[in-house]
Amino acid sequence: MSPAGTYLKLVLTMFFWGGTWVAARIVVQEVPPLAAAVWRFLFAFVTLLAVVLWHYRRLLPLTRRQLGQVLALGATGIFLYNVCFLFGMRHIAAGRGALVVALNPVIVTLGAWLILGEAMTRIKALGVTLALIGCLTVIGKGSPLAPLSGDIGVGELLILGCAVIWAAYTLIGRVAMRTLSPLVATAYASLAGWLMLLGAALADAPADLVPDYSLRSWAALLFLGLVGTTLGFTWYNQSVQRIGPARAAIFINLVPVAAVLQAAWLLGEWPGPSVLLGGMLILAGVVLTQSSARKVQA
């Protein structure tokens, strides 16, 4: 595939990932969050395992260490993340949520510094500071100090939890993907996380799993599972193989922008000035931390 085709796939993937925030907002208005997560990842893990079979001609076995890593990935990136994500989407606009989670690369940078001992440069520190101020501005609806005084809603707390959990997933993934391909790790983690979600849903309210949802909710669930997860992941990793992880990662900054635009267009959730200002600060901070990281890697 030509470079132009690869970049087009990346832009479409970011558009899809931005759309998952809108789809989740639609789904949780009718479907209980745990049930929504179970159906989403049923579609996702089945199709991801099919891609693994197509790519490798078999399901690859795991060592005991790899199994532990896959379970940790499933517990963080699939189970806990989606509990916070879908419950949070009941309380917060899609665009605001996506901007808060855009903080993720900054949290990963902090985690890598505190846990893995990676260097913290001045540019990284500036980026982290800008992004944190931006996040507090978005959460506090214009007042960066409001969250610090406890004036923060349940939705904001849950979506902030998403960013922290995804950072943990990313750091675990750095270790796991030394011996596992991203495709295999994600497919197996999706299966592990789905089993955890199913167990929680059956223990909480098994009747919620009865598939008597509207066509609108089913369309959103299929989008989340097949387009946002399976297709988006497959295209992203194909792009990483062709142009490298550093270039591909730059495009992830388009996700919150796509989410804000789609939420405004499809849901009428127009962001206020404080959300736009906070979002710009977050994105500026993320760009600084990522550019600094790429210079260190080079």
Sequence and secondary structure as in RCSB ss.txt:
>XXXX:A:sequence
MSPAGTYLKLVLTMFFWGGTWVAARIVVQEVPPLAAAVWRFLFAFVTLLAVVLWHYRRLLPLTRRQLGQVLALGA
TGIFLYNVCFLFGMRHIAAGRGALVVALNPVIVTLGAWLILGEAMTRIKALGVTLALIGCLTVIGKGSPLAPLSG
DIGVGELLILGCAVIWAAYTLIGRVAMRTLSPLVATAYASLAGWLMLLGAALADAPADLVPDYSLRSWAALLFLG
LVGTTLGFTWYNQSVQRIGPARAAIFINLVPVAAVLQAAWLLGEWPGPSVLLGGMLILAGVVLTQSSARKVQA
>XXXX:A:secstr
  HHHHHHHHHHHHHHHHHHHHHHHHHTTTS HHHHHHHHHHHHHHHHHHHHHHHHSS     HHHHHHHHHHII
IIIIIHHHHHHHHTTTS HHHHHHHHTTHHHHHHHHHHHTS     HHHHHHHHHHHHHHHHHHTTT TTTGGGT
   HHHHHHHHHHHHHHHHHHHHHHHTTTS HHHHHHHHHHHHHHHHHHHHHHH GGGGS    HHHHHHHHIII
IIIIIIHHHHHHHHHHHH HHHHHHGGGHHHHHHHHHIIIII     HHHHHHHHHHHHHHHHHHHHHHHHH 
